[in-house]
Amino acid sequence: MIEPANRMLDDIDLIARGHVPGGAARAHAAPVRDLDLSGVPAPGWGGLACAQVARLVPGESIVVVTDAPPYAMLDAVYAVTGDRVMVEYLATGPVAWVSALTRID
């Protein structure tokens, strides 16, 4: 039986060697998706947002929706990225807070 930790490495190895339908040329990263964090506990927002922002290339954006003010999440993103991410508030409650995060470096 393959353990879950080793399974990921096996799948990556197969993709790198072209053992996927269509070969390695057809293997690609999943596109960055917008985040709807409504219903997710606020302490987890920072990590989720940082993971998505880390995948952005300069000029790309994601939209993050939260059901409470996202200030702590945005502080976490800033702590990781510094001035490399621009924040634009698209909506500021009371039902949903919507922020656009754009990679600028």
C-alpha positions in Angstrom: 0.0 0.0 0.0 1.3 3.4 -0.9 1.3 6.0 1.9 -0.4 9.4 1.0 2.9 11.3 1.4 4.6 9.0 -1.1 1.7 9.0 -3.4 2.1 12.7 -4.3 5.8 12.2 -5.1 4.9 9.2 -7.3 2.3 11.2 -9.2 4.7 14.1 -9.7 7.4 11.7 -10.9 5.0 10.2 -13.4 4.0 13.6 -14.7 7.6 14.7 -15.0 8.5 11.7 -17.1 5.5 12.1 -19.4 3.4 9.2 -18.1 0.1 11.0 -18.4 -2.3 11.1 -21.2 -0.8 13.3 -23.9 2.6 13.3 -22.3 4.4 15.9 -20.2 3.5 18.7 -22.6 -0.1 18.4 -21.5 0.7 18.5 -17.8 0.2 22.0 -16.3 -0.5 23.7 -13.1 -4.2 24.4 -12.2 -5.2 28.0 -12.7 -5.4 30.3 -9.8 -8.9 30.6 -8.6 -10.8 33.3 -6.6 -11.4 32.5 -3.0 -14.7 32.5 -1.3 -13.9 32.2 2.4 -17.4 32.7 3.6 -18.1 30.2 6.4 -14.4 29.4 6.9 -13.1 30.3 10.4 -11.3 33.6 10.3 -8.0 32.2 11.7 -7.5 30.1 8.6 -8.0 33.0 6.1 -4.4 34.2 6.2 -2.8 30.9 5.2 -5.3 30.2 2.5 -4.9 33.7 1.0 -1.1 33.5 1.2 -1.1 30.2 -0.6 -3.1 31.6 -3.5 -1.1 34.8 -3.7 2.1 32.8 -3.8 0.9 31.2 -7.1 0.2 34.6 -8.8 2.6 35.9 -11.4 3.0 39.7 -11.8 -0.2 41.2 -13.2 -2.5 38.4 -12.0 -5.2 39.0 -9.5 -7.5 37.0 -7.2 -10.7 38.1 -5.6 -11.2 37.1 -2.0 -14.7 37.1 -0.4 -15.0 37.0 3.4 -18.0 37.3 5.7 -16.2 39.6 8.2 -13.5 42.3 7.9 -10.4 40.7 6.3 -7.8 43.0 8.1 -5.9 40.1 9.8 -5.8 38.1 6.6 -4.5 41.1 4.7 -1.9 41.7 7.4 -0.8 38.0 6.9 -0.5 38.5 3.2 1.5 41.7 3.7 3.8 39.9 6.1 4.7 37.3 3.5 4.7 39.5 0.3 5.6 43.0 1.5 4.8 45.6 -1.1 4.5 43.0 -3.9 0.7 42.8 -3.6 -1.8 45.6 -4.1 -5.1 45.4 -2.3 -8.3 46.9 -3.6 -11.5 46.9 -1.6 -14.4 46.1 -3.9 -17.1 45.8 -1.2 -16.9 46.5 2.5 -19.7 44.6 4.2 -22.0 44.3 6.1 -22.8 40.9 4.5 -19.6 40.3 2.5 -16.2 42.0 2.3 -14.6 41.6 -1.2 -11.0 42.4 -1.8 -8.9 42.1 -5.0 -5.3 41.1 -4.5 -3.0 41.8 -7.4 0.7 40.8 -7.7 2.7 43.8 -8.8 6.3 42.7 -8.8 
